[in-house]
Amino acid sequence: MSDEMPRLNPAALTLEQAAQVLSTAGRTNVSVEMLQADIAAGAPTNADGTLNLVFYAAWLVKGRSNGD
C-alpha cells in the first residue's frame, strides 16, 4: 500500500523528521536550526547524527532542572 505513512523510528530521527514531529506534537514550531543549536549546546545525538527523542527529551528536562 503506497498510501501508508512511512514509519518513523523515535530512536533515530533525522533533524528534519524530529523538527516535524516536535512541531506537530507541541505548542510551538521547532526548526532544524533550533535542534542544531541544542546539539551545539550538548544535546545528545546518535553516532550517525540522528536524534533519539527520548534522550533529547531527557536532556531538555535535565537542562531545566539545572536552571540552564
N, CA, C, O and CB atoms as a CASP TS submission, in Angstrom:
PFRMAT TS
TARGET T0000
AUTHOR 0000-0000-0000
METHOD Language model
MODEL 1
PARENT N/A
ATOM      1  N   MET     1       0.843  -1.179   0.000  1.00  0.00           N
ATOM      2  CA  MET     1       0.000   0.000   0.000  1.00  0.00           C
ATOM      3  C   MET     1       0.885   1.238   0.000  1.00  0.00           C
ATOM      4  O   MET     1       1.568   1.517   0.985  1.00  0.00           O
ATOM      5  CB  MET     1      -0.958   0.001   1.217  1.00  0.00           C
ATOM      6  N   SER     2       0.875   1.956  -1.067  1.00  0.00           N
ATOM      7  CA  SER     2       1.725   3.126  -1.198  1.00  0.00           C
ATOM      8  C   SER     2       1.164   4.349  -0.473  1.00  0.00           C
ATOM      9  O   SER     2       1.879   5.338  -0.307  1.00  0.00           O
ATOM     10  CB  SER     2       1.924   3.444  -2.652  1.00  0.00           C
ATOM     11  N   ASP     3      -0.093   4.307  -0.040  1.00  0.00           N
ATOM     12  CA  ASP     3      -0.702   5.433   0.649  1.00  0.00           C
ATOM     13  C   ASP     3      -0.390   5.455   2.141  1.00  0.00           C
ATOM     14  O   ASP     3      -0.765   6.397   2.838  1.00  0.00           O
ATOM     15  CB  ASP     3      -2.186   5.406   0.446  1.00  0.00           C
ATOM     16  N   GLU     4       0.287   4.433   2.631  1.00  0.00           N
ATOM     17  CA  GLU     4       0.604   4.365   4.052  1.00  0.00           C
ATOM     18  C   GLU     4       1.670   5.392   4.401  1.00  0.00           C
ATOM     19  O   GLU     4       2.563   5.680   3.604  1.00  0.00           O
ATOM     20  CB  GLU     4       1.073   2.954   4.438  1.00  0.00           C
ATOM     21  N   MET     5       1.562   5.937   5.602  1.00  0.00           N
ATOM     22  CA  MET     5       2.568   6.860   6.095  1.00  0.00           C
ATOM     23  C   MET     5       3.847   6.083   6.392  1.00  0.00           C
ATOM     24  O   MET     5       3.780   4.963   6.898  1.00  0.00           O
ATOM     25  CB  MET     5       2.066   7.613   7.358  1.00  0.00           C
ATOM     26  N   PRO     6       4.995   6.651   6.090  1.00  0.00           N
ATOM     27  CA  PRO     6       6.231   5.954   6.436  1.00  0.00           C
ATOM     28  C   PRO     6       6.373   5.878   7.949  1.00  0.00           C
ATOM     29  O   PRO     6       5.984   6.797   8.670  1.00  0.00           O
ATOM     30  CB  PRO     6       7.455   6.660   5.812  1.00  0.00           C
ATOM     31  N   ARG     7       6.920   4.801   8.408  1.00  0.00           N
ATOM     32  CA  ARG     7       7.112   4.635   9.845  1.00  0.00           C
ATOM     33  C   ARG     7       8.369   5.362  10.276  1.00  0.00           C
ATOM     34  O   ARG     7       9.405   5.305   9.613  1.00  0.00           O
ATOM     35  CB  ARG     7       7.192   3.143  10.224  1.00  0.00           C
ATOM     36  N   LEU     8       8.255   6.035  11.386  1.00  0.00           N
ATOM     37  CA  LEU     8       9.394   6.750  11.942  1.00  0.00           C
ATOM     38  C   LEU     8       9.921   6.000  13.147  1.00  0.00           C
ATOM     39  O   LEU     8       9.152   5.419  13.913  1.00  0.00           O
ATOM     40  CB  LEU     8       9.011   8.191  12.325  1.00  0.00           C
ATOM     41  N   ASN     9      11.225   6.013  13.312  1.00  0.00           N
ATOM     42  CA  ASN     9      11.859   5.397  14.469  1.00  0.00           C
ATOM     43  C   ASN     9      12.212   6.510  15.447  1.00  0.00           C
ATOM     44  O   ASN     9      13.141   7.274  15.181  1.00  0.00           O
ATOM     45  CB  ASN     9      13.130   4.568  14.058  1.00  0.00           C
ATOM     46  N   PRO    10      11.505   6.631  16.571  1.00  0.00           N
ATOM     47  CA  PRO    10      11.774   7.728  17.502  1.00  0.00           C
ATOM     48  C   PRO    10      13.165   7.668  18.125  1.00  0.00           C
ATOM     49  O   PRO    10      13.610   8.636  18.742  1.00  0.00           O
ATOM     50  CB  PRO    10      10.745   7.727  18.592  1.00  0.00           C
ATOM     51  N   ALA    11      13.846   6.553  17.970  1.00  0.00           N
ATOM     52  CA  ALA    11      15.212   6.428  18.482  1.00  0.00           C
ATOM     53  C   ALA    11      16.244   6.860  17.448  1.00  0.00           C
ATOM     54  O   ALA    11      17.436   6.899  17.754  1.00  0.00           O
ATOM     55  CB  ALA    11      15.484   4.992  18.912  1.00  0.00           C
ATOM     56  N   ALA    12      15.812   7.186  16.229  1.00  0.00           N
ATOM     57  CA  ALA    12      16.750   7.563  15.178  1.00  0.00           C
ATOM     58  C   ALA    12      16.052   8.415  14.123  1.00  0.00           C
ATOM     59  O   ALA    12      15.772   7.950  13.018  1.00  0.00           O
ATOM     60  CB  ALA    12      17.370   6.311  14.532  1.00  0.00           C
ATOM     61  N   LEU    13      15.776   9.669  14.480  1.00  0.00           N
ATOM     62  CA  LEU    13      15.124  10.586  13.556  1.00  0.00           C
ATOM     63  C   LEU    13      16.146  11.557  12.981  1.00  0.00           C
ATOM     64  O   LEU    13      17.053  12.003  13.683  1.00  0.00           O
ATOM     65  CB  LEU    13      13.986  11.350  14.258  1.00  0.00           C
ATOM     66  N   THR    14      15.996  11.882  11.702  1.00  0.00           N
ATOM     67  CA  THR    14      16.795  12.962  11.153  1.00  0.00           C
ATOM     68  C   THR    14      16.344  14.249  11.833  1.00  0.00           C
ATOM     69  O   THR    14      15.279  14.289  12.448  1.00  0.00           O
ATOM     70  CB  THR    14      16.655  13.053   9.591  1.00  0.00           C
ATOM     71  N   LEU    15      17.142  15.284  11.725  1.00  0.00           N
ATOM     72  CA  LEU    15      16.743  16.548  12.341  1.00  0.00           C
ATOM     73  C   LEU    15      15.463  17.085  11.713  1.00  0.00           C
ATOM     74  O   LEU    15      14.630  17.681  12.395  1.00  0.00           O
ATOM     75  CB  LEU    15      17.865  17.580  12.214  1.00  0.00           C
ATOM     76  N   GLU    16      15.316  16.873  10.420  1.00  0.00           N
ATOM     77  CA  GLU    16      14.091  17.316   9.752  1.00  0.00           C
ATOM     78  C   GLU    16      12.874  16.575  10.289  1.00  0.00           C
ATOM     79  O   GLU    16      11.836  17.182  10.553  1.00  0.00           O
ATOM     80  CB  GLU    16      14.203  17.112   8.238  1.00  0.00           C
ATOM     81  N   GLN    17      13.004  15.261  10.449  1.00  0.00           N
ATOM     82  CA  GLN    17      11.900  14.460  10.987  1.00  0.00           C
ATOM     83  C   GLN    17      11.593  14.871  12.422  1.00  0.00           C
ATOM     84  O   GLN    17      10.428  15.022  12.792  1.00  0.00           O
ATOM     85  CB  GLN    17      12.237  12.956  10.924  1.00  0.00           C
ATOM     86  N   ALA    18      12.630  15.051  13.227  1.00  0.00           N
ATOM     87  CA  ALA    18      12.442  15.427  14.627  1.00  0.00           C
ATOM     88  C   ALA    18      11.759  16.783  14.732  1.00  0.00           C
ATOM     89  O   ALA    18      10.863  16.959  15.558  1.00  0.00           O
ATOM     90  CB  ALA    18      13.789  15.453  15.365  1.00  0.00           C
ATOM     91  N   ALA    19      12.164  17.735  13.913  1.00  0.00           N
ATOM     92  CA  ALA    19      11.534  19.058  13.932  1.00  0.00           C
ATOM     93  C   ALA    19      10.058  18.949  13.590  1.00  0.00           C
ATOM     94  O   ALA    19       9.222  19.594  14.222  1.00  0.00           O
ATOM     95  CB  ALA    19      12.237  20.010  12.950  1.00  0.00           C
ATOM     96  N   GLN    20       9.738  18.140  12.596  1.00  0.00           N
ATOM     97  CA  GLN    20       8.348  17.983  12.194  1.00  0.00           C
ATOM     98  C   GLN    20       7.530  17.313  13.299  1.00  0.00           C
ATOM     99  O   GLN    20       6.428  17.764  13.610  1.00  0.00           O
ATOM    100  CB  GLN    20       8.260  17.169  10.900  1.00  0.00           C
ATOM    101  N   VAL    21       8.055  16.247  13.890  1.00  0.00           N
ATOM    102  CA  VAL    21       7.344  15.532  14.957  1.00  0.00           C
ATOM    103  C   VAL    21       7.135  16.449  16.157  1.00  0.00           C
ATOM    104  O   VAL    21       6.032  16.522  16.698  1.00  0.00           O
ATOM    105  CB  VAL    21       8.124  14.263  15.382  1.00  0.00           C
ATOM    106  N   LEU    22       8.184  17.148  16.574  1.00  0.00           N
ATOM    107  CA  LEU    22       8.077  18.017  17.745  1.00  0.00           C
ATOM    108  C   LEU    22       7.145  19.194  17.488  1.00  0.00           C
ATOM    109  O   LEU    22       6.417  19.612  18.388  1.00  0.00           O
ATOM    110  CB  LEU    22       9.452  18.525  18.150  1.00  0.00           C
ATOM    111  N   SER    23       7.157  19.726  16.292  1.00  0.00           N
ATOM    112  CA  SER    23       6.247  20.826  15.952  1.00  0.00           C
ATOM    113  C   SER    23       4.804  20.361  15.949  1.00  0.00           C
ATOM    114  O   SER    23       3.914  21.078  16.407  1.00  0.00           O
ATOM    115  CB  SER    23       6.605  21.419  14.590  1.00  0.00           C
ATOM    116  N   THR    24       4.572  19.176  15.439  1.00  0.00           N
ATOM    117  CA  THR    24       3.215  18.631  15.379  1.00  0.00           C
ATOM    118  C   THR    24       2.695  18.282  16.773  1.00  0.00           C
ATOM    119  O   THR    24       1.519  18.493  17.071  1.00  0.00           O
ATOM    120  CB  THR    24       3.181  17.388  14.480  1.00  0.00           C
ATOM    121  N   ALA    25       3.565  17.755  17.618  1.00  0.00           N
ATOM    122  CA  ALA    25       3.144  17.294  18.940  1.00  0.00           C
ATOM    123  C   ALA    25       3.079  18.412  19.970  1.00  0.00           C
ATOM    124  O   ALA    25       2.374  18.288  20.972  1.00  0.00           O
ATOM    125  CB  ALA    25       4.078  16.226  19.426  1.00  0.00           C
ATOM    126  N   GLY    26       3.794  19.485  19.741  1.00  0.00           N
ATOM    127  CA  GLY    26       3.868  20.537  20.744  1.00  0.00           C
ATOM    128  C   GLY    26       3.079  21.774  20.389  1.00  0.00           C
ATOM    129  O   GLY    26       2.346  21.807  19.401  1.00  0.00           O
ATOM    130  N   ARG    27       3.241  22.784  21.208  1.00  0.00           N
ATOM    131  CA  ARG    27       2.529  24.044  21.016  1.00  0.00           C
ATOM    132  C   ARG    27       3.363  25.077  20.275  1.00  0.00           C
ATOM    133  O   ARG    27       2.897  26.185  20.008  1.00  0.00           O
ATOM    134  CB  ARG    27       2.103  24.602  22.350  1.00  0.00           C
ATOM    135  N   THR    28       4.587  24.716  19.945  1.00  0.00           N
ATOM    136  CA  THR    28       5.483  25.673  19.315  1.00  0.00           C
ATOM    137  C   THR    28       6.140  25.066  18.087  1.00  0.00           C
ATOM    138  O   THR    28       6.297  23.849  17.994  1.00  0.00           O
ATOM    139  CB  THR    28       6.544  26.145  20.304  1.00  0.00           C
ATOM    140  N   ASN    29       6.516  25.906  17.162  1.00  0.00           N
ATOM    141  CA  ASN    29       7.186  25.440  15.963  1.00  0.00           C
ATOM    142  C   ASN    29       8.653  25.165  16.288  1.00  0.00           C
ATOM    143  O   ASN    29       9.345  26.040  16.809  1.00  0.00           O
ATOM    144  CB  ASN    29       7.055  26.475  14.815  1.00  0.00           C
ATOM    145  N   VAL    30       9.123  23.980  15.991  1.00  0.00           N
ATOM    146  CA  VAL    30      10.512  23.604  16.215  1.00  0.00           C
ATOM    147  C   VAL    30      11.176  23.505  14.850  1.00  0.00           C
ATOM    148  O   VAL    30      10.690  22.810  13.958  1.00  0.00           O
ATOM    149  CB  VAL    30      10.631  22.253  17.016  1.00  0.00           C
ATOM    150  N   SER    31      12.295  24.211  14.700  1.00  0.00           N
ATOM    151  CA  SER    31      13.008  24.206  13.425  1.00  0.00           C
ATOM    152  C   SER    31      14.269  23.361  13.522  1.00  0.00           C
ATOM    153  O   SER    31      14.749  23.055  14.613  1.00  0.00           O
ATOM    154  CB  SER    31      13.358  25.637  12.997  1.00  0.00           C
ATOM    155  N   VAL    32      14.787  22.995  12.377  1.00  0.00           N
ATOM    156  CA  VAL    32      16.057  22.267  12.327  1.00  0.00           C
ATOM    157  C   VAL    32      17.151  23.110  12.974  1.00  0.00           C
ATOM    158  O   VAL    32      18.020  22.584  13.670  1.00  0.00           O
ATOM    159  CB  VAL    32      16.438  21.907  10.861  1.00  0.00           C
ATOM    160  N   GLU    33      17.102  24.411  12.743  1.00  0.00           N
ATOM    161  CA  GLU    33      18.107  25.306  13.321  1.00  0.00           C
ATOM    162  C   GLU    33      18.056  25.288  14.849  1.00  0.00           C
ATOM    163  O   GLU    33      19.097  25.360  15.502  1.00  0.00           O
ATOM    164  CB  GLU    33      17.903  26.735  12.807  1.00  0.00           C
ATOM    165  N   MET    34      16.870  25.195  15.417  1.00  0.00           N
ATOM    166  CA  MET    34      16.736  25.103  16.870  1.00  0.00           C
ATOM    167  C   MET    34      17.372  23.819  17.380  1.00  0.00           C
ATOM    168  O   MET    34      18.070  23.823  18.394  1.00  0.00           O
ATOM    169  CB  MET    34      15.255  25.168  17.285  1.00  0.00           C
ATOM    170  N   LEU    35      17.127  22.721  16.675  1.00  0.00           N
ATOM    171  CA  LEU    35      17.730  21.450  17.079  1.00  0.00           C
ATOM    172  C   LEU    35      19.245  21.504  16.941  1.00  0.00           C
ATOM    173  O   LEU    35      19.964  21.005  17.807  1.00  0.00           O
ATOM    174  CB  LEU    35      17.163  20.295  16.241  1.00  0.00           C
ATOM    175  N   GLN    36      19.737  22.104  15.862  1.00  0.00           N
ATOM    176  CA  GLN    36      21.181  22.232  15.671  1.00  0.00           C
ATOM    177  C   GLN    36      21.808  23.055  16.795  1.00  0.00           C
ATOM    178  O   GLN    36      22.904  22.739  17.258  1.00  0.00           O
ATOM    179  CB  GLN    36      21.486  22.876  14.309  1.00  0.00           C
ATOM    180  N   ALA    37      21.122  24.103  17.232  1.00  0.00           N
ATOM    181  CA  ALA    37      21.623  24.909  18.347  1.00  0.00           C
ATOM    182  C   ALA    37      21.673  24.090  19.627  1.00  0.00           C
ATOM    183  O   ALA    37      22.629  24.199  20.395  1.00  0.00           O
ATOM    184  CB  ALA    37      20.747  26.152  18.550  1.00  0.00           C
ATOM    185  N   ASP    38      20.658  23.274  19.863  1.00  0.00           N
ATOM    186  CA  ASP    38      20.661  22.410  21.049  1.00  0.00           C
ATOM    187  C   ASP    38      21.793  21.397  20.975  1.00  0.00           C
ATOM    188  O   ASP    38      22.447  21.122  21.982  1.00  0.00           O
ATOM    189  CB  ASP    38      19.313  21.685  21.194  1.00  0.00           C
ATOM    190  N   ILE    39      22.026  20.846  19.807  1.00  0.00           N
ATOM    191  CA  ILE    39      23.123  19.885  19.640  1.00  0.00           C
ATOM    192  C   ILE    39      24.461  20.566  19.913  1.00  0.00           C
ATOM    193  O   ILE    39      25.329  19.993  20.571  1.00  0.00           O
ATOM    194  CB  ILE    39      23.110  19.274  18.213  1.00  0.00           C
ATOM    195  N   ALA    40      24.628  21.784  19.409  1.00  0.00           N
ATOM    196  CA  ALA    40      25.856  22.541  19.663  1.00  0.00           C
ATOM    197  C   ALA    40      26.029  22.825  21.155  1.00  0.00           C
ATOM    198  O   ALA    40      27.151  22.957  21.644  1.00  0.00           O
ATOM    199  CB  ALA    40      25.843  23.860  18.873  1.00  0.00           C
ATOM    200  N   ALA    41      24.901  22.919  21.876  1.00  0.00           N
ATOM    201  CA  ALA    41      24.926  23.168  23.321  1.00  0.00           C
ATOM    202  C   ALA    41      25.064  21.884  24.135  1.00  0.00           C
ATOM    203  O   ALA    41      25.111  21.933  25.364  1.00  0.00           O
ATOM    204  CB  ALA    41      23.667  23.899  23.740  1.00  0.00           C
ATOM    205  N   GLY    42      25.129  20.728  23.454  1.00  0.00           N
ATOM    206  CA  GLY    42      25.364  19.481  24.174  1.00  0.00           C
ATOM    207  C   GLY    42      24.278  18.438  24.099  1.00  0.00           C
ATOM    208  O   GLY    42      24.415  17.376  24.706  1.00  0.00           O
ATOM    209  N   ALA    43      23.202  18.697  23.377  1.00  0.00           N
ATOM    210  CA  ALA    43      22.143  17.682  23.245  1.00  0.00           C
ATOM    211  C   ALA    43      22.732  16.437  22.583  1.00  0.00           C
ATOM    212  O   ALA    43      23.515  16.543  21.639  1.00  0.00           O
ATOM    213  CB  ALA    43      20.927  18.232  22.411  1.00  0.00           C
ATOM    214  N   PRO    44      22.356  15.266  23.077  1.00  0.00           N
ATOM    215  CA  PRO    44      22.944  14.040  22.537  1.00  0.00           C
ATOM    216  C   PRO    44      22.384  13.669  21.168  1.00  0.00           C
ATOM    217  O   PRO    44      21.217  13.914  20.861  1.00  0.00           O
ATOM    218  CB  PRO    44      22.719  12.898  23.498  1.00  0.00           C
ATOM    219  N   THR    45      23.248  13.075  20.362  1.00  0.00           N
ATOM    220  CA  THR    45      22.843  12.526  19.072  1.00  0.00           C
ATOM    221  C   THR    45      23.395  11.117  18.958  1.00  0.00           C
ATOM    222  O   THR    45      24.308  10.729  19.686  1.00  0.00           O
ATOM    223  CB  THR    45      23.339  13.418  17.892  1.00  0.00           C
ATOM    224  N   ASN    46      22.838  10.374  18.052  1.00  0.00           N
ATOM    225  CA  ASN    46      23.368   9.050  17.734  1.00  0.00           C
ATOM    226  C   ASN    46      24.641   9.240  16.906  1.00  0.00           C
ATOM    227  O   ASN    46      24.910  10.333  16.408  1.00  0.00           O
ATOM    228  CB  ASN    46      22.307   8.175  16.961  1.00  0.00           C
ATOM    229  N   ALA    47      25.407   8.181  16.767  1.00  0.00           N
ATOM    230  CA  ALA    47      26.665   8.235  16.022  1.00  0.00           C
ATOM    231  C   ALA    47      26.469   8.695  14.578  1.00  0.00           C
ATOM    232  O   ALA    47      27.363   9.302  13.988  1.00  0.00           O
ATOM    233  CB  ALA    47      27.333   6.875  16.036  1.00  0.00           C
ATOM    234  N   ASP    48      25.307   8.404  14.017  1.00  0.00           N
ATOM    235  CA  ASP    48      25.045   8.778  12.625  1.00  0.00           C
ATOM    236  C   ASP    48      24.423  10.168  12.493  1.00  0.00           C
ATOM    237  O   ASP    48      24.032  10.568  11.396  1.00  0.00           O
ATOM    238  CB  ASP    48      24.132   7.754  11.983  1.00  0.00           C
ATOM    239  N   GLY    49      24.328  10.908  13.602  1.00  0.00           N
ATOM    240  CA  GLY    49      23.787  12.261  13.569  1.00  0.00           C
ATOM    241  C   GLY    49      22.295  12.352  13.764  1.00  0.00           C
ATOM    242  O   GLY    49      21.749  13.453  13.820  1.00  0.00           O
ATOM    243  N   THR    50      21.614  11.215  13.870  1.00  0.00           N
ATOM    244  CA  THR    50      20.178  11.233  14.103  1.00  0.00           C
ATOM    245  C   THR    50      19.899  11.538  15.571  1.00  0.00           C
ATOM    246  O   THR    50      20.802  11.526  16.408  1.00  0.00           O
ATOM    247  CB  THR    50      19.540   9.887  13.694  1.00  0.00           C
ATOM    248  N   LEU    51      18.650  11.807  15.860  1.00  0.00           N
ATOM    249  CA  LEU    51      18.241  12.209  17.202  1.00  0.00           C
ATOM    250  C   LEU    51      17.319  11.157  17.810  1.00  0.00           C
ATOM    251  O   LEU    51      16.376  10.694  17.167  1.00  0.00           O
ATOM    252  CB  LEU    51      17.543  13.581  17.169  1.00  0.00           C
ATOM    253  N   ASN    52      17.600  10.794  19.039  1.00  0.00           N
ATOM    254  CA  ASN    52      16.739   9.901  19.808  1.00  0.00           C
ATOM    255  C   ASN    52      15.826  10.811  20.624  1.00  0.00           C
ATOM    256  O   ASN    52      16.303  11.543  21.491  1.00  0.00           O
ATOM    257  CB  ASN    52      17.576   8.901  20.735  1.00  0.00           C
ATOM    258  N   LEU    53      14.530  10.775  20.363  1.00  0.00           N
ATOM    259  CA  LEU    53      13.609  11.684  21.042  1.00  0.00           C
ATOM    260  C   LEU    53      13.594  11.507  22.556  1.00  0.00           C
ATOM    261  O   LEU    53      13.436  12.484  23.287  1.00  0.00           O
ATOM    262  CB  LEU    53      12.222  11.490  20.506  1.00  0.00           C
ATOM    263  N   VAL    54      13.752  10.293  23.031  1.00  0.00           N
ATOM    264  CA  VAL    54      13.752  10.050  24.481  1.00  0.00           C
ATOM    265  C   VAL    54      14.981  10.683  25.113  1.00  0.00           C
ATOM    266  O   VAL    54      14.871  11.355  26.139  1.00  0.00           O
ATOM    267  CB  VAL    54      13.712   8.530  24.789  1.00  0.00           C
ATOM    268  N   PHE    55      16.146  10.480  24.518  1.00  0.00           N
ATOM    269  CA  PHE    55      17.380  11.060  25.057  1.00  0.00           C
ATOM    270  C   PHE    55      17.354  12.590  24.951  1.00  0.00           C
ATOM    271  O   PHE    55      17.820  13.294  25.846  1.00  0.00           O
ATOM    272  CB  PHE    55      18.610  10.495  24.312  1.00  0.00           C
ATOM    273  N   TYR    56      16.806  13.082  23.849  1.00  0.00           N
ATOM    274  CA  TYR    56      16.708  14.530  23.676  1.00  0.00           C
ATOM    275  C   TYR    56      15.782  15.131  24.736  1.00  0.00           C
ATOM    276  O   TYR    56      16.117  16.146  25.346  1.00  0.00           O
ATOM    277  CB  TYR    56      16.198  14.875  22.256  1.00  0.00           C
ATOM    278  N   ALA    57      14.627  14.515  24.958  1.00  0.00           N
ATOM    279  CA  ALA    57      13.696  14.999  25.979  1.00  0.00           C
ATOM    280  C   ALA    57      14.341  14.976  27.360  1.00  0.00           C
ATOM    281  O   ALA    57      14.163  15.910  28.142  1.00  0.00           O
ATOM    282  CB  ALA    57      12.414  14.154  25.983  1.00  0.00           C
ATOM    283  N   ALA    58      15.087  13.919  27.665  1.00  0.00           N
ATOM    284  CA  ALA    58      15.761  13.832  28.954  1.00  0.00           C
ATOM    285  C   ALA    58      16.792  14.955  29.095  1.00  0.00           C
ATOM    286  O   ALA    58      16.945  15.533  30.171  1.00  0.00           O
ATOM    287  CB  ALA    58      16.437  12.456  29.115  1.00  0.00           C
ATOM    288  N   TRP    59      17.496  15.256  28.001  1.00  0.00           N
ATOM    289  CA  TRP    59      18.478  16.337  28.023  1.00  0.00           C
ATOM    290  C   TRP    59      17.790  17.678  28.286  1.00  0.00           C
ATOM    291  O   TRP    59      18.291  18.497  29.056  1.00  0.00           O
ATOM    292  CB  TRP    59      19.259  16.385  26.692  1.00  0.00           C
ATOM    293  N   LEU    60      16.644  17.895  27.645  1.00  0.00           N
ATOM    294  CA  LEU    60      15.898  19.132  27.862  1.00  0.00           C
ATOM    295  C   LEU    60      15.447  19.260  29.319  1.00  0.00           C
ATOM    296  O   LEU    60      15.580  20.324  29.923  1.00  0.00           O
ATOM    297  CB  LEU    60      14.684  19.191  26.928  1.00  0.00           C
ATOM    298  N   VAL    61      14.922  18.188  29.872  1.00  0.00           N
ATOM    299  CA  VAL    61      14.452  18.199  31.262  1.00  0.00           C
ATOM    300  C   VAL    61      15.620  18.442  32.209  1.00  0.00           C
ATOM    301  O   VAL    61      15.498  19.210  33.162  1.00  0.00           O
ATOM    302  CB  VAL    61      13.743  16.869  31.614  1.00  0.00           C
ATOM    303  N   LYS    62      16.731  17.803  31.956  1.00  0.00           N
ATOM    304  CA  LYS    62      17.914  17.988  32.803  1.00  0.00           C
ATOM    305  C   LYS    62      18.363  19.447  32.774  1.00  0.00           C
ATOM    306  O   LYS    62      18.728  20.010  33.806  1.00  0.00           O
ATOM    307  CB  LYS    62      19.067  17.061  32.343  1.00  0.00           C
ATOM    308  N   GLY    63      18.336  20.051  31.601  1.00  0.00           N
ATOM    309  CA  GLY    63      18.716  21.452  31.485  1.00  0.00           C
ATOM    310  C   GLY    63      17.804  22.365  32.267  1.00  0.00           C
ATOM    311  O   GLY    63      18.266  23.331  32.875  1.00  0.00           O
ATOM    312  N   ARG    64      16.516  22.077  32.262  1.00  0.00           N
ATOM    313  CA  ARG    64      15.558  22.893  33.015  1.00  0.00           C
ATOM    314  C   ARG    64      15.766  22.714  34.510  1.00  0.00           C
ATOM    315  O   ARG    64      15.636  23.678  35.265  1.00  0.00           O
ATOM    316  CB  ARG    64      14.111  22.527  32.633  1.00  0.00           C
ATOM    317  N   SER    65      16.082  21.514  34.953  1.00  0.00           N
ATOM    318  CA  SER    65      16.267  21.282  36.388  1.00  0.00           C
ATOM    319  C   SER    65      17.563  21.901  36.894  1.00  0.00           C
ATOM    320  O   SER    65      17.704  22.176  38.085  1.00  0.00           O
ATOM    321  CB  SER    65      16.257  19.786  36.689  1.00  0.00           C
ATOM    322  N   ASN    66      18.520  22.122  35.970  1.00  0.00           N
ATOM    323  CA  ASN    66      19.786  22.750  36.354  1.00  0.00           C
ATOM    324  C   ASN    66      19.732  24.266  36.224  1.00  0.00           C
ATOM    325  O   ASN    66      20.699  24.955  36.549  1.00  0.00           O
ATOM    326  CB  ASN    66      20.921  22.204  35.504  1.00  0.00           C
ATOM    327  N   GLY    67      18.606  24.783  35.750  1.00  0.00           N
ATOM    328  CA  GLY    67      18.460  26.224  35.581  1.00  0.00           C
ATOM    329  C   GLY    67      19.123  26.747  34.321  1.00  0.00           C
ATOM    330  O   GLY    67      19.335  27.953  34.193  1.00  0.00           O
ATOM    331  N   ASP    68      19.457  25.860  33.384  1.00  0.00           N
ATOM    332  CA  ASP    68      20.118  26.267  32.137  1.00  0.00           C
ATOM    333  C   ASP    68      19.141  26.899  31.177  1.00  0.00           C
ATOM    334  O   ASP    68      19.526  27.300  30.079  1.00  0.00           O
ATOM    335  CB  ASP    68      20.792  25.077  31.473  1.00  0.00           C
TER
END
